[in-house]
Amino acid sequence: MSDAAKDTGAAPPPRKLPLLEPDSAFYWTAGAQGRMLIQRCTPCGTWQHPPLPRCARCGSEDVAPQPVSGQGRVASYTINYERWVPGLEVPFIFGVVELEEQAELYVFTNVLAPLESVKVGLPVEVEFEQHEDVWLPMFRPPESALGDGA
């Protein structure tokens, strides 16, 4: 559940949920422990997302989920006006977040911030929104990044 939903006691908004498949379930469930996991290659140290059976850089099959900081920056975003499921509030921000662990390590997610405050380069941090046994990684800017206007 998001921090905002916990604070207000409100249920999180409806979402389409991913299937918990063996190769990616770690990504969708690690939020239960308050951490974000991304696949990393043991021999060369390359992070990759979404997870693959082999390292895209060196070809090794020695890849496994490891914790990341959950810190990043908005690399790109769009404001979505389509209500994908009944009850989903629009507009919302769908963003591409580049994680700080590695250049071009992207996560596609919702950015939880006022529309007018989001810009490319905005620092963000992960928070998790629980739906059943899925913990969706969402990103929110720290209050210090929003300045006076938000």
N, C-alpha and C positions, 0 to 999 in steps of 0.2 A: 504494500500500500504506500502511496506517496506520503511524504511528510505532511503536505497540505491536507490530504484526506484524513490522516491520523489526527491532526490538530483540530479539525472541524467535526470529526466523526462522520463525515460524508463518505459515501461509497465512491470508489473511483469511477470515472466515466466508462461506458461500455467500449470494448475494443475487440477487434478480430485477433484471436490468439494463435500463436504458432503451434504446430505439432511438436511434441517432445520426442524428437528422433535421436537415436544413439549418438550420432556425430555432433549434434549441436545442443543437446539438452542442458549441458553444463552452462551454456550462455544464458539460457532462459530461467535457470533455477538458482544460480549462485547468489542472486539478490536476497534469498532467504537468510543467508549468512552476512548480508550487508556488504558484499564484495562483487566486483565485476571480474569475470574471467574471459581471457582472450587466448586463442591458440598461439603457441610459440614453438619454434623449431629448436630442439636442444643443441644440435651441432653448430648451427650458424647464428642462432639468436634472433632470427627474423620473426616478428609478430605477423599474424595473418588473420583476417576476418573478411568474410565468413570462413569457418573452418573447412579445411580440405584434408584428404587422406595423406597428402605429401606436402612438403615444403615447396612453395612456388619458386623460391630462390635457389635452393641447393638440391632439391629432389628427395631429401631424406624422409623416411616414414616415421622418424622419431619426433613426432609433434604431440603436444599435450597442452591442455588449458593451464594457464598461470594467471595469478592476480595482477591487475593493473591498478593504477592510481585512481581511475575514474575522472581524471582531469583532462580537459581538452579545450578546443576552440571551434567555433562555428566556421566551417569551411564554405558552406553554401546552405541555402534554405529556400523554401517556398511557403507561401501562405495558402493553406488549403481551405476551400469553401465547400467541399463535397462532404456530405454527411454519410460516411461509409457504413455505419450501423445506426439503428434507431437510438435516439437519445444522446448521440455524440454531439457535443457543442462545437459549432463552427463560428468563426474561423479558428484554425489552429496552425501551429508552425511545425512543418516537417523539415528536419535539418540533416545536414551531413556534418558530423562532428569528427574532427581529426584528433585522435588521442595523443597525449603528450609523449607517450613511450616511443613513437616512431613516426617520421614523416610519411604521409599518405596511408596511415592506418586509420581507416574511416569506419564509423558506425552511423547507420541511418536510423533516425529516431525522432521523437517529438522533442521540441525545445519548449520548455514550460516557462514562458516569459511574456510580458506584454508585447503585442505586435510591434509597436513603435520602438521598442528597445533593442530588437534583434538586428544585428549587423554582422557581416563577415568579420571574423577576428574576435568576436565576443568570447571571453573566457566562460566556460561552463563546467559543471561538475555533475556526476551521475547521482541519481536517486532512483529508487525502484518503486514500481506500482504493481501491487499484487493482484492477480486475478486467478483464483483457484490455485493450482500448483505452478503457475507461471509468474515470474517476477520480471516485468518489462523494464529494461533500462531506459530511463528518460533523463534529459539533461536540463539543468537550470543554471542560470548565471548566479554567482554569489552576489549578495546585496552590494558589495563594494564595486562590482562591475557595472551596476545599473545607474550609478550617479544620482543626481538630484531629480531627474525628470521622470523616474519610474515609480 
